[in-house]
Structures are given as structure tokens and as C-alpha cells.
């Protein structure tokens, strides 16, 4: 009986903390810097208030945060993201996976602050180093920001976790291609194909390998085109002109024998149409 009353009192206290925080948020004005100070106690004080029920308080704050960040008319709400998710909820419950993922999504997609989102993901990975989902979503965060090599690091880390899906290893490898490191990407694809992999992974990696080899040929041939243009002051009339000048050993073609072309309007090397690869990443 006493235990039930104590828990009820604790819940009332926690709801009171959340309600007070909300009132303070709503009272904060953008033209008053002092009013926008961090409004929630930091983790150690919150844990003291929780009386051993840290996860319960984390749940209550999380539920409150979802309601608060659903108020799209108030842009000032983003001023408190760090305190809510980094310094409060995940301090109370460091293993609260959903809070990390949702908090990072709000930071990235709504507040447009991918660096803060990655800081939250990093905190999650310290607390849960074997959680491949966190590393997976951190990889997407980097991919969407164009940070391909960092995305590779996250996906390679996720792929090493025992229950991670097999496609993560190929996603990690492809980030080398996205970063323009074609030779390294080719080596990575070949390494994957040398190891036992599921047929779907092998099929996709073979397709990516062919495409990356194409991109490497385009890159090297374009370098020759640019060198010719710099030396002669004009775009070469064709790729044959590069061969005649000794700038390439032979005319490039793909594995099916299809030739590459030169678009003289843009002075860019064009890959055979069958080698184009769509989709993401």
C-alpha cells in the first residue's frame, strides 16, 4: 500500500516537473536572451528527483517532448533540443533507443542541425556499442549531408555487429565510390565478392563494381581531355585526338565493347548508356 502511494506521489511530482518546464518554455521570448536559458535540470539533478525511477521520468519527458515538438508554429522550440534529448532524457535513460532516434530526427530534419544529431548518435553508440540500428541511422545522417566517408565508417561499424543485415557491408563499400575514391571502391567490392555473401549482396556488388570501373575510366579519360584543353586551348575534336597525341594508350570501351564518347559542347566524357546506374545510395 505504502509503495503504491509512494509511486503515485512520484508520478505526480514528475508530471509537475514536466508541466513546469512547459510553462517556462511557453513563457520564453526570442527577444529576451535570459528567458531562453536551458530550462530543465541536468541529468544528475533529475536522477536525484527520480528516486530510483529514472526510466519512468525519461519516459514522461519523452512523451512530453513529442507533444512539444509537434507544435510547428513555435520555432523557438529548437533552442531547447540539446537540453531535452542530450542532457535530460538520455541522461536519465542512456539505453533509450527510441529517444535517440527521434531526437536525432528532430535535430536533423526539423532544426536543420545534422551536427547536433550526430552528437546524439555518438552518445548512443557510447552507451550501446552493439546497437547496429543507431550506427545505421547515423550513417544515413552523414550520407544525406554528403559526408560519404563518415557514412562509410558508421555503416562499416554497423556491419560488424552480429545481427546486422548483410546489405550494410555493401553500403559501406559504396561510400568510397560516392566520395570519388574509385580505385579503393573497386578493391573493396572485389574483397566482398571474394568472401561468402548472400546472392542478393553479390548481385548488387557486381553491378556496382561494373559501374565503378566505368567511373574510373571516365575520370582518367576526362583528366586527359582537361590536359589537352589546357595545352591546346580548345576541346579535342574526339577521343581519337587524345590517342593520336599519346595522351591515352587506347580508346576506352566498357566490358561489353561499347565505346565512350566526348560531348564537345560541354567537353565532358560520356559513358556508354548501358553503364548508367540509378538509385541510392
C-alpha atoms as one frame of an Amber mdcrd trajectory, in Angstrom:
protein
   0.000   0.000   0.000   2.731   2.444   1.013   4.746   1.516  -2.056   1.778
   2.268  -4.307   1.204   5.639  -2.647   4.890   6.490  -2.985   4.834   5.655
  -6.694   1.690   7.740  -7.204   3.335  10.671  -5.436   6.428  10.261  -7.601
   4.356  10.306 -10.780   2.603  13.482  -9.651   5.997  15.057  -8.965   7.288
  14.062 -12.373   4.231  15.398 -14.138   4.702  18.591 -12.170   8.279  18.898
 -13.393   7.162  18.418 -16.984   4.289  20.898 -16.642   6.565  23.496 -15.100
   9.080  23.022 -17.889   6.351  23.520 -20.485   5.162  26.738 -18.851   8.702
  28.051 -18.776   9.127  27.184 -22.436   5.927  28.919 -23.458   6.919  31.990
 -21.452  10.327  32.248 -23.155  10.557  35.012 -25.769  13.120  35.287 -28.522
  13.798  38.940 -27.695  14.776  38.109 -24.122  18.031  36.101 -24.055  17.675
  35.322 -20.372  14.256  33.747 -20.933  15.739  31.264 -23.378  18.154  29.736
 -20.875  18.129  25.986 -20.541  15.024  25.118 -18.617  15.409  21.537 -17.446
  17.761  20.390 -14.687  20.719  18.410 -15.999  20.959  14.656 -15.634  22.418
  14.352 -12.111  19.734  16.556 -10.555  16.973  14.828 -12.494  18.239  11.445
 -11.314  18.094  12.697  -7.751  14.487  13.771  -8.280  13.590  10.403  -9.804
  14.258   8.481  -6.567  15.395   5.393  -8.464  12.741   5.717 -11.179  14.967
   7.287 -13.831  13.442   5.332 -16.704   9.936   6.425 -15.680  10.961  10.063
 -15.665  12.720   9.610 -19.009   9.520   8.136 -20.460   7.444  11.047 -19.171
   9.848  13.643 -20.518   9.978  11.828 -23.841   6.172  11.788 -24.151   6.091
  15.474 -23.247   8.818  16.228 -25.802   6.837  14.588 -28.609   3.895  16.840
 -27.814   6.087  19.914 -27.505   7.975  19.357 -30.763   4.699  18.777 -32.580
   3.962  22.499 -32.172   5.261  23.566 -35.567   4.227  27.196 -35.125   6.913
  27.804 -32.473  10.395  27.956 -33.999  11.964  28.765 -30.621  11.373  25.186
 -29.520  14.589  24.177 -31.250  16.581  26.244 -28.748  15.987  23.516 -26.178
  16.772  20.395 -28.226  20.174  19.791 -26.708  18.885  20.096 -23.170  15.831
  17.911 -23.755  17.468  14.979 -25.542  21.204  15.173 -24.831  21.171  16.477
 -21.263  17.890  15.188 -19.868  16.129  12.186 -21.432  19.196  10.208 -22.477
  20.996  11.116 -19.279  18.159   9.567 -17.290  17.974   6.504 -19.531  21.151
   6.020 -21.594  19.646   2.907 -23.256  16.508   4.672 -24.557  16.991   3.856
 -28.249  13.780   5.491 -29.445  14.645   8.782 -27.759  17.998   8.883 -29.546
  16.458   8.148 -32.946  13.529  10.535 -32.618  15.665  13.264 -31.078  18.210
  12.985 -33.903  15.442  13.105 -36.494  14.060  16.336 -34.994  17.553  17.829
 -34.824  18.340  16.961 -38.425  15.096  17.286 -40.378  13.296  19.970 -38.430
  16.029  22.035 -36.762  18.425  21.501 -39.715  21.309  20.753 -37.358  22.941
  17.486 -38.509  25.970  18.069 -36.280  23.787  18.013 -33.173  22.056  14.889
 -34.476  25.431  13.174 -34.922  26.420  14.216 -31.423  23.317  12.441 -30.131
  24.078   9.352 -32.236  27.633   9.303 -30.879  26.299   9.415 -27.334  24.016
   6.500 -28.154  26.892   4.449 -29.545  28.924   5.018 -26.412  26.021   3.730
 -24.316  25.054   0.956 -26.765  28.088  -0.027 -28.866  26.358  -3.167 -30.151
  23.228  -1.384 -31.403  23.554  -1.584 -35.178  20.374   0.465 -35.753  21.941
   3.560 -34.207  25.068   3.231 -36.369  22.864   2.590 -39.416  20.842   5.782
 -38.954  23.971   7.774 -38.136  25.293   6.592 -41.499  22.207   7.906 -43.264
  22.620  11.202 -41.445  26.113  11.533 -42.897  25.012  10.332 -46.331  22.272
  12.955 -46.549  24.815  15.623 -45.568  27.243  14.455 -48.270  29.756  13.156
 -45.702  30.308   9.896 -47.507  33.474   8.699 -45.804  31.960   9.256 -42.369
  28.836   7.401 -43.525  31.146   4.568 -44.551  32.634   4.463 -41.056  29.212
   4.178 -39.430  27.943   1.518 -41.841  31.151  -0.488 -41.603  30.813  -0.364
 -37.820  27.188  -1.480 -38.015  28.093  -4.310 -40.397  30.496  -5.774 -37.834
  27.702  -6.253 -35.292  26.489  -9.837 -35.265  22.771  -9.348 -36.006  23.161
  -6.538 -38.559  21.604  -7.061 -42.024  24.078  -8.122 -44.743  23.477  -5.132
 -47.023  25.335  -2.832 -44.635  28.724  -4.054 -45.815  27.920  -3.117 -49.401
  26.545   0.277 -48.345  29.801   0.956 -46.521  31.820  -0.023 -49.580  29.819
   2.158 -51.930  30.587   5.278 -49.936  34.131   5.073 -51.305  32.661   5.399
 -54.783  30.437   8.282 -53.689  33.500  10.054 -52.312  35.260   9.642 -55.666
  37.758   7.046 -54.411  37.073   4.714 -57.329  40.166   2.532 -57.092  39.598
   1.928 -53.374  35.936   1.180 -54.039  36.849  -1.375 -56.696  39.228  -3.109
 -54.290  36.519  -3.159 -51.623  33.901  -4.593 -53.982  36.305  -7.288 -55.124
  37.082  -8.139 -51.496  33.376  -8.523 -50.731  32.910 -10.833 -53.721  35.884
 -12.938 -52.603  34.111 -13.671 -49.307  30.961 -15.746 -48.706  27.997 -13.396
 -49.181  24.311 -13.846 -49.899  23.299 -13.853 -53.566  21.462 -10.532 -53.353
  24.567  -8.821 -51.984  26.734 -10.436 -54.656  24.348  -9.347 -57.422  24.263
  -5.725 -56.268  28.025  -5.539 -55.665  28.779  -6.952 -59.128  26.585  -4.235
 -60.640  28.239  -1.530 -58.546  31.694  -2.906 -59.424  30.983  -2.598 -63.128
  29.657   0.923 -62.677  32.655   1.999 -60.591  35.083   0.662 -63.168  33.212
   2.794 -65.694  33.514   5.842 -63.468  37.238   5.261 -63.088  37.678   5.156
 -66.875  35.603   8.332 -67.217  37.714  10.060 -64.562  41.050   9.128 -66.156
  39.858   9.958 -69.680  38.434  13.279 -68.501  41.795  14.106 -66.941  43.339
  13.591 -70.376  40.664  15.763 -72.023  41.288  18.540 -69.497  45.059  18.314
 -70.052  44.566  18.544 -73.854  42.268  21.536 -73.464  44.766  23.291 -71.202
  47.641  22.674 -73.635  45.788  23.374 -76.910  43.299  25.981 -75.741  40.329
  24.056 -77.095  38.393  20.856 -76.585  39.707  17.885 -78.595  37.636  17.013
 -81.651  37.199  13.453 -80.386  38.717  10.899 -78.052  40.745   9.701 -81.049
  42.612  13.013 -80.890  43.775  12.116 -77.382  45.102   8.786 -78.615  46.853
  10.454 -81.525  48.574  12.841 -79.121  49.659   9.935 -76.927  47.557  11.170
 -74.011  45.679   7.861 -73.767  47.004   4.448 -74.787  43.781   3.301 -76.451
  40.199   4.356 -76.962  38.190   3.462 -73.862  35.340   0.995 -74.018  33.331
  -0.893 -71.425  33.320  -4.619 -70.705  30.751  -5.160 -73.476  32.911  -3.394
 -76.030  30.793  -0.230 -76.165  32.872   2.909 -76.768  32.933   6.033 -74.618
  32.112   9.338 -76.278  33.028  13.007 -75.960  30.353  15.681 -75.700  32.126
  18.627 -77.342  29.541  21.168 -76.170  30.469  20.514 -72.551  33.851  18.923
 -73.275  32.894  16.050 -70.990  33.485  12.329 -71.401  30.246  10.370 -71.679
  29.941   6.786 -70.503  28.097   4.148 -72.553  24.368   4.385 -71.859  24.176
   0.836 -70.590  26.594   1.630 -67.759  24.438   4.275 -66.086  23.424   3.359
 -62.564  20.432   4.927 -60.871  19.033   4.779 -57.366  20.585   5.436 -53.978
  22.825   5.428 -52.190
